[in-house]
Amino acid sequence: MHPAAQKFAAHVNPSFVRLLGAFGYGRVYERAHGTTLWDSEGREYLDFLAAFGASNLGHNSPKLMGRVRAMLDDDAPALVHTGIAVHAAELGEAIARHTAPLSRCLFSTGGGEAVESAMKLARAATKRKAILYCKGGFHGLGLGALSIMGNGRLRDPFEPLLPECYEIPFDDLVSLEKTLLDKKPAAFVVEPIQGEAGVIVPKQDYLRAAQELCRKHGALLVLDEVQTGLGRTGTMFAYEQEGFVPDVLVLGKSLGGGLVPVSVAVTTPEIHDRAYGRVDRFDLHGATFSGWALGCRVALATLQIIEEDGLADAARARGEQLVERLRDAIGTHPFVKGVRGRGLLVAVELGPTKGSGILGRFLPGVVDVVSKRVFGQWLALRLLERGILAQPASQQWNVLKLSPPLTVTEAEVDRVVDTIADVLAEYTELRPLLTDVGQRLGSQFLSGWTF
């Protein structure tokens, strides 16, 4: 085992190392640039994961790295708590130019922390307690964010969590209005596209209509764009495609350029003043690294590069290419239920179809179970062995999620589509899949789950 893997198992997360060894996923990545990663064996990988959307600019963007080097040389104070944080002010102004009329920023580090900032804001501003969230939603793993976690496996071990958090179905306006009436919540927290639930894209105008219902019933709409924001879906923010503005916008992940942790919840001055406008409330939000200089400066540079390089437009063009080519190449495959997405957040859903053969027709449940527990991970592993890094959605293993850096090229998209098609061509029946998986698990067992 690589020394880094041994240390990781000893001091960080041994279960994760064992899981990587089960199929033979184990790699130690040592270098990254643009859309490419290299491991300790010198093998090269095209990245279609982008650190779960954190690396929108690509890894170690030359533009960003050049600006960071200049930042490190000017001796700016990293943390200022008894005066004005100059760089937080500059970043706030830059964000407001994109998000108007949202113009007040609550800075933090991780996306989950920013979601919790939005929850606090909503309760303080509305004087209400209840929070609505969606089944399948993912907003972070802190105790507050877990209270609105739409997946029981991740939430249940930590109960009891915050009271008065209520789950409703995603993309269901009838349930939303009924629960708004019944619970009179402070906020409805929702993602524009549910990434970890399998890249679930709602009906057109769902979010705009949800905003109208929330305002009708006195609740705030909190839009979690930690994964979809900053160009990922083909516009700077996903909400722009529905022609409305939420009450609170949450950003994170790629805001730090894939280099540093920085996140923000942005709202209107009126909502912010209702929550924190009195002098005795000035310190009800914050942390040591909220608005830290390096994080804010990297985020400001990230926004500038997205604009300068037209990365939102690039995401829209490459995303259309990716979806169209996937549908042409694998749309009729007997185990492909569909291809969907927006911009460069794209999913290939695996499972039983009418063309899935005898098992698919007579035992669709078996095919479904194999798809959900095995096929997605097996496809990701086979892609890894062919030099492409991708993963299933974390809560739906039968959905291969494709979310490359926004700098991905036309040729790289073609390569990924062709490789996916080649791998799936080997598995038009269930038996070869089960045989290959069984042989791999057997060899890994005999080798002691070699990393």
C-alpha positions as CSV (number, residue, x, y, z in Angstrom):
1,M,0.0,0.0,0.0
2,H,1.2,3.5,-0.8
3,P,2.6,5.3,2.4
4,A,0.0,8.0,2.1
5,A,-2.8,5.5,2.0
6,Q,-1.4,3.8,5.1
7,K,-1.2,7.1,7.0
8,F,-4.8,8.0,5.8
9,A,-6.1,4.7,7.1
10,A,-4.2,5.1,10.4
11,H,-5.1,8.7,11.1
12,V,-8.1,9.8,9.0
13,N,-10.6,7.3,7.6
14,P,-9.8,3.6,7.5
15,S,-13.3,2.6,6.3
16,F,-12.8,4.8,3.2
17,V,-9.5,3.1,2.4
18,R,-11.2,-0.4,2.7
19,L,-14.0,0.8,0.4
20,L,-11.5,1.9,-2.2
21,G,-9.8,-1.5,-2.1
22,A,-13.1,-3.4,-2.5
23,F,-13.2,-3.1,-6.3
24,G,-9.7,-1.8,-6.9
25,Y,-10.3,2.0,-6.9
26,G,-7.2,2.7,-4.9
27,R,-5.2,5.6,-6.3
28,V,-3.0,8.3,-4.8
29,Y,-3.3,11.4,-6.9
30,E,-0.2,13.6,-6.8
31,R,-0.5,16.3,-9.4
32,A,-3.3,18.1,-11.2
33,H,-3.6,20.7,-13.9
34,G,-6.6,21.9,-15.9
35,T,-8.8,18.9,-16.6
36,T,-6.0,16.3,-15.9
37,L,-4.9,14.4,-12.8
38,W,-1.8,12.2,-12.4
39,D,-1.4,9.4,-9.8
40,S,1.6,8.1,-8.0
41,E,2.2,5.6,-10.7
42,G,2.3,8.3,-13.4
43,R,-1.0,7.4,-14.8
44,E,-3.1,10.2,-16.4
45,Y,-6.8,10.8,-15.8
46,L,-9.3,13.1,-17.5
47,D,-11.3,14.6,-14.6
48,F,-15.1,14.5,-15.1
49,L,-15.8,15.0,-11.4
50,A,-14.1,18.4,-10.7
51,A,-14.0,17.7,-6.9
52,F,-17.8,17.4,-6.9
53,G,-18.1,20.8,-8.6
54,A,-15.5,22.7,-6.6
55,S,-13.0,23.0,-9.5
56,N,-15.0,24.9,-12.1
57,L,-11.9,26.7,-13.3
58,G,-10.0,23.4,-13.6
59,H,-7.2,22.3,-11.3
60,N,-4.6,24.9,-10.5
61,S,-5.8,27.4,-13.1
62,P,-2.8,29.3,-14.3
63,K,-4.7,32.6,-14.2
64,L,-5.8,32.0,-10.7
65,M,-2.5,30.7,-9.5
66,G,-0.7,33.7,-10.9
67,R,-3.0,36.0,-9.0
68,V,-2.7,34.0,-5.8
69,R,1.1,34.3,-5.9
70,A,0.8,38.0,-6.1
71,M,-1.6,38.0,-3.2
72,L,0.8,36.1,-1.0
73,D,3.5,38.7,-1.6
74,D,1.8,41.9,-0.5
75,D,1.6,41.3,3.3
76,A,-2.2,42.0,3.6
77,P,-3.6,41.1,7.0
78,A,-5.1,37.7,6.8
79,L,-7.7,38.2,9.5
80,V,-9.2,41.4,10.8
81,H,-11.9,41.3,13.5
82,T,-11.7,44.8,15.1
83,G,-11.9,46.8,11.9
84,I,-13.1,46.7,8.3
85,A,-12.2,43.5,6.4
86,V,-11.2,45.2,3.2
87,H,-11.2,42.2,1.0
88,A,-14.6,41.0,2.3
89,A,-16.0,44.4,1.3
90,E,-14.6,44.1,-2.2
91,L,-15.9,40.6,-2.7
92,G,-19.3,41.6,-1.3
93,E,-19.5,44.4,-3.9
94,A,-18.5,42.0,-6.7
95,I,-21.1,39.4,-5.7
96,A,-23.8,42.0,-5.5
97,R,-23.1,43.1,-9.1
98,H,-24.2,39.6,-10.2
99,T,-27.0,39.0,-7.7
100,A,-28.9,42.3,-7.4
101,P,-31.2,43.0,-5.6
102,L,-29.4,40.5,-3.3
103,S,-26.5,42.6,-1.9
104,R,-25.8,41.7,1.7
105,C,-23.3,38.9,2.3
106,L,-22.9,36.5,5.2
107,F,-19.5,35.0,4.6
108,S,-18.4,31.6,5.9
109,T,-16.2,28.8,4.7
110,G,-18.0,25.5,3.7
111,G,-21.2,25.4,1.8
112,G,-23.0,23.6,4.6
113,E,-22.0,26.4,7.0
114,A,-23.5,28.9,4.5
115,V,-26.7,26.9,4.5
116,E,-26.9,27.1,8.2
117,S,-26.2,30.9,8.0
118,A,-29.3,31.1,5.7
119,M,-31.4,29.1,8.2
120,K,-30.4,31.4,11.0
121,L,-31.1,34.4,8.9
122,A,-34.6,33.1,8.0
123,R,-35.6,32.4,11.6
124,A,-34.3,35.8,12.8
125,A,-35.9,37.8,9.9
126,T,-39.3,36.1,10.0
127,K,-39.6,35.4,13.7
128,R,-40.7,31.9,12.7
129,K,-39.1,28.5,13.5
130,A,-40.1,25.9,10.9
131,I,-37.9,25.1,7.9
132,L,-39.1,23.1,4.8
133,Y,-36.7,21.0,2.7
134,C,-37.0,18.4,0.0
135,K,-36.7,14.6,-0.1
136,G,-33.5,13.9,-1.8
137,G,-32.0,17.3,-0.9
138,F,-28.4,17.6,0.2
139,H,-27.2,20.7,2.0
140,G,-24.2,19.7,4.1
141,L,-23.3,17.4,7.0
142,G,-23.2,19.7,10.0
143,L,-25.9,19.2,12.6
144,G,-27.9,22.2,11.4
145,A,-27.7,21.2,7.7
146,L,-28.4,17.5,8.6
147,S,-31.7,18.7,10.0
148,I,-32.8,19.4,6.4
149,M,-31.0,16.4,4.9
150,G,-33.3,14.6,2.5
151,N,-31.5,11.2,2.9
152,G,-32.2,9.2,6.0
153,R,-29.0,7.1,5.9
154,L,-27.0,10.3,6.5
155,R,-29.4,12.0,8.9
156,D,-30.8,9.2,11.2
157,P,-27.6,8.4,13.2
158,F,-27.5,11.9,14.5
159,E,-31.1,12.4,15.6
160,P,-32.5,14.3,17.4
161,L,-31.6,17.3,15.3
162,L,-33.2,20.8,15.0
163,P,-37.0,20.6,15.6
164,E,-39.6,21.8,13.2
165,C,-37.8,20.8,10.0
166,Y,-40.3,19.3,7.5
167,E,-39.7,17.2,4.4
168,I,-41.7,17.6,1.2
169,P,-41.4,16.1,-2.2
170,F,-39.1,17.8,-4.7
171,D,-40.8,19.5,-7.7
172,D,-44.3,19.4,-6.1
173,L,-46.0,22.7,-5.8
174,V,-49.1,21.3,-4.3
175,S,-47.2,19.8,-1.4
176,L,-45.3,23.0,-1.0
177,E,-48.3,25.2,-0.7
178,K,-50.1,22.8,1.7
179,T,-47.1,22.7,4.0
180,L,-46.6,26.4,3.8
181,L,-50.2,26.8,5.0
182,D,-49.9,24.1,7.7
183,K,-46.5,24.8,9.2
184,K,-46.0,28.6,8.5
185,P,-42.3,28.1,8.1
186,A,-39.5,30.7,8.1
187,A,-38.0,29.3,4.9
188,F,-38.1,26.7,2.2
189,V,-34.5,25.5,1.4
190,V,-34.1,23.9,-2.0
191,E,-31.5,23.1,-4.7
192,P,-32.3,24.2,-8.3
193,I,-31.1,20.7,-9.4
194,Q,-30.8,17.9,-6.9
195,G,-27.2,16.8,-7.6
196,E,-26.6,14.0,-5.0
197,A,-30.1,12.5,-5.5
198,G,-29.2,11.8,-9.1
199,V,-29.2,15.1,-11.0
200,I,-32.9,15.6,-10.7
201,V,-34.0,18.5,-12.9
202,P,-37.4,20.0,-11.9
203,K,-40.1,21.1,-14.3
204,Q,-39.6,24.5,-15.9
205,D,-40.7,27.4,-13.7
206,Y,-40.9,25.2,-10.5
207,L,-38.5,27.5,-8.7
208,R,-40.2,30.7,-9.8
209,A,-43.6,29.4,-8.7
210,A,-42.1,28.2,-5.4
211,Q,-40.8,31.8,-4.8
212,E,-44.3,33.2,-5.5
213,L,-45.9,30.7,-3.0
214,C,-43.3,31.5,-0.4
215,R,-43.9,35.2,-0.6
216,K,-47.6,34.7,-0.5
217,H,-47.3,32.8,2.7
218,G,-44.6,34.8,4.4
219,A,-41.6,32.4,4.0
220,L,-38.2,33.0,2.5
221,L,-37.0,31.0,-0.5
222,V,-33.4,29.9,0.2
223,L,-31.8,28.6,-3.0
224,D,-28.8,26.4,-2.4
225,E,-26.6,26.9,-5.5
226,V,-23.4,25.5,-3.8
227,Q,-23.2,22.9,-6.6
228,T,-25.1,24.6,-9.5
229,G,-23.8,28.2,-9.1
230,L,-21.0,30.1,-10.8
231,G,-21.5,28.9,-14.4
232,R,-22.1,25.2,-13.8
233,T,-25.6,25.1,-15.5
234,G,-24.8,27.4,-18.4
235,T,-25.6,30.7,-16.7
236,M,-23.9,32.3,-13.7
237,F,-26.7,31.1,-11.5
238,A,-29.3,28.5,-12.2
239,Y,-32.2,30.7,-11.1
240,E,-31.5,33.1,-13.9
241,Q,-32.9,30.6,-16.3
242,E,-36.3,31.0,-14.7
243,G,-36.3,34.8,-14.6
244,F,-36.6,35.4,-10.8
245,V,-34.4,36.1,-7.8
246,P,-34.5,34.1,-4.6
247,D,-34.7,35.7,-1.1
248,V,-31.4,34.1,-0.1
249,L,-28.8,32.6,-2.4
250,V,-26.1,30.2,-1.0
251,L,-22.8,29.8,-2.8
252,G,-19.7,27.7,-2.0
253,K,-17.5,25.0,-3.5
254,S,-16.2,26.6,-6.7
255,L,-16.3,30.1,-5.2
256,G,-12.9,29.3,-3.7
257,G,-11.5,28.4,-7.1
258,G,-10.9,24.8,-6.0
259,L,-8.1,26.1,-3.7
260,V,-9.5,27.6,-0.5
261,P,-12.8,27.2,1.4
262,V,-15.1,30.2,1.1
263,S,-18.9,30.4,0.9
264,V,-21.6,33.0,1.3
265,A,-25.3,33.4,1.9
266,V,-26.5,36.6,0.0
267,T,-29.8,38.3,0.7
268,T,-31.5,41.7,0.4
269,P,-30.7,44.6,2.8
270,E,-34.4,44.5,4.0
271,I,-34.2,40.9,5.0
272,H,-30.7,41.3,6.5
273,D,-31.8,44.4,8.5
274,R,-34.8,42.5,9.9
275,A,-32.5,39.8,11.2
276,Y,-29.3,41.7,12.2
277,G,-30.1,45.4,11.8
278,R,-29.8,46.4,15.4
279,V,-26.4,47.3,16.9
280,D,-26.9,44.6,19.6
281,R,-27.2,42.0,16.8
282,F,-24.1,42.8,14.7
283,D,-22.2,39.7,15.9
284,L,-24.9,37.1,15.7
285,H,-23.3,35.8,12.5
286,G,-19.6,35.1,12.0
287,A,-16.6,33.0,12.7
288,T,-12.8,33.4,12.9
289,F,-12.4,32.8,9.1
290,S,-15.6,34.4,7.9
291,G,-14.5,36.9,5.3
292,W,-10.8,35.9,5.6
293,A,-8.6,37.9,3.3
294,L,-7.1,35.1,1.2
295,G,-10.4,33.3,0.7
296,C,-12.2,36.6,-0.3
297,R,-9.4,37.5,-2.7
298,V,-9.4,34.1,-4.4
299,A,-13.2,34.2,-4.7
300,L,-12.9,37.7,-6.3
301,A,-10.4,36.4,-8.8
302,T,-12.5,33.3,-9.5
303,L,-15.5,35.5,-10.4
304,Q,-13.3,37.6,-12.6
305,I,-11.9,34.6,-14.5
306,I,-15.4,33.1,-15.0
307,E,-16.4,36.4,-16.7
308,E,-13.2,36.9,-18.6
309,D,-13.1,33.4,-20.0
310,G,-16.9,33.1,-20.7
311,L,-17.1,29.9,-18.7
312,A,-20.9,30.0,-18.2
313,D,-21.4,30.1,-22.0
314,A,-18.7,27.4,-22.4
315,A,-20.6,25.2,-19.9
316,R,-23.8,25.6,-21.8
317,A,-22.2,24.7,-25.2
318,R,-20.2,21.7,-23.9
319,G,-23.2,20.5,-21.8
320,E,-25.4,20.5,-24.9
321,Q,-22.7,18.6,-26.7
322,L,-22.4,16.1,-23.9
323,V,-26.1,15.4,-23.6
324,E,-26.7,15.1,-27.3
325,R,-23.7,12.8,-27.9
326,L,-24.6,10.6,-25.0
327,R,-28.2,10.2,-26.1
328,D,-27.0,9.4,-29.6
329,A,-24.4,6.9,-28.4
330,I,-26.1,5.1,-25.5
331,G,-29.7,6.3,-25.5
332,T,-31.0,2.9,-26.8
333,H,-28.7,0.8,-24.6
334,P,-30.8,-1.9,-22.7
335,F,-29.6,-0.7,-19.3
336,V,-29.7,3.1,-19.9
337,K,-32.9,4.6,-18.5
338,G,-32.1,8.1,-19.6
339,V,-29.6,11.0,-20.0
340,R,-30.4,14.3,-18.4
341,G,-28.9,17.5,-17.1
342,R,-28.3,21.2,-17.6
343,G,-25.0,22.7,-18.6
344,L,-22.1,20.6,-17.3
345,L,-24.1,18.8,-14.6
346,V,-25.2,15.7,-16.5
347,A,-26.5,12.3,-15.5
348,V,-26.6,8.8,-17.1
349,E,-29.3,6.8,-15.2
350,L,-28.8,3.0,-15.3
351,G,-31.6,0.5,-14.7
352,P,-34.2,-1.9,-16.3
353,T,-35.8,-0.8,-19.6
354,K,-38.0,-2.5,-22.1
355,G,-34.9,-3.7,-23.9
356,S,-33.2,-5.2,-20.8
357,G,-33.7,-8.8,-21.9
358,I,-35.5,-11.6,-20.1
359,L,-34.4,-10.5,-16.6
360,G,-35.4,-7.0,-17.3
361,R,-38.9,-8.1,-18.4
362,F,-39.5,-10.8,-15.8
363,L,-37.3,-9.7,-12.9
364,P,-37.0,-5.9,-13.2
365,G,-36.5,-5.6,-9.4
366,V,-33.3,-7.7,-9.7
367,V,-32.0,-5.5,-12.5
368,D,-32.9,-2.4,-10.5
369,V,-31.0,-3.7,-7.4
370,V,-27.9,-4.6,-9.5
371,S,-28.0,-1.2,-11.1
372,K,-28.3,0.7,-7.8
373,R,-25.8,-1.3,-5.9
374,V,-23.3,-2.4,-8.5
375,F,-23.6,-1.1,-12.1
376,G,-22.9,2.6,-11.4
377,Q,-19.8,2.0,-9.4
378,W,-18.6,-0.7,-11.8
379,L,-19.0,1.7,-14.7
380,A,-17.1,4.4,-12.8
381,L,-14.3,1.9,-12.1
382,R,-14.1,0.8,-15.7
383,L,-13.8,4.4,-16.7
384,L,-11.1,5.0,-14.1
385,E,-9.1,2.1,-15.6
386,R,-9.4,3.8,-19.0
387,G,-8.2,7.1,-17.6
388,I,-11.4,8.9,-16.9
389,L,-12.4,10.0,-13.3
390,A,-16.2,10.1,-12.7
391,Q,-18.5,8.9,-9.9
392,P,-22.1,8.0,-9.3
393,A,-24.3,10.5,-7.5
394,S,-23.5,9.9,-3.8
395,Q,-27.1,9.0,-2.9
396,Q,-28.1,7.2,-6.2
397,W,-25.3,4.8,-7.2
398,N,-27.3,3.9,-10.4
399,V,-26.7,7.4,-11.7
400,L,-23.3,8.3,-13.2
401,K,-22.8,12.0,-12.6
402,L,-20.7,13.9,-15.1
403,S,-19.5,17.3,-13.9
404,P,-16.1,18.2,-15.5
405,P,-14.4,21.6,-15.0
406,L,-16.0,24.3,-17.1
407,T,-12.8,24.5,-19.1
408,V,-13.3,21.0,-20.7
409,T,-12.8,20.9,-24.4
410,E,-15.0,19.6,-27.2
411,A,-12.4,16.8,-27.9
412,E,-12.4,15.8,-24.2
413,V,-16.2,15.5,-24.2
414,D,-16.1,13.3,-27.2
415,R,-13.5,11.1,-25.6
416,V,-15.6,10.5,-22.5
417,V,-18.8,9.8,-24.5
418,D,-16.9,7.3,-26.7
419,T,-15.4,5.6,-23.7
420,I,-18.7,5.3,-21.9
421,A,-20.2,3.8,-25.0
422,D,-17.3,1.3,-25.4
423,V,-17.7,0.1,-21.8
424,L,-21.5,-0.2,-21.9
425,A,-21.2,-2.1,-25.2
426,E,-19.7,-5.0,-23.1
427,Y,-22.8,-5.2,-20.9
428,T,-25.9,-5.6,-23.0
429,E,-26.9,-8.5,-20.8
430,L,-26.8,-8.8,-17.0
431,R,-24.7,-12.0,-16.9
432,P,-21.4,-10.5,-18.2
433,L,-21.7,-7.7,-15.7
434,L,-22.3,-10.1,-12.8
435,T,-19.4,-12.3,-14.0
436,D,-16.9,-9.5,-14.2
437,V,-17.9,-8.0,-10.9
438,G,-17.7,-11.3,-9.2
439,Q,-14.3,-12.1,-10.6
440,R,-13.0,-8.6,-9.6
441,L,-14.3,-9.0,-6.0
442,G,-12.8,-12.4,-5.8
443,S,-9.4,-11.3,-6.9
444,Q,-9.5,-8.3,-4.6
445,F,-10.5,-10.6,-1.7
446,L,-7.6,-12.9,-2.4
447,S,-5.2,-10.0,-2.6
448,G,-6.4,-8.7,0.7
449,W,-8.4,-5.9,-0.8
450,T,-5.3,-4.3,-2.4
451,F,-5.3,-0.6,-2.5
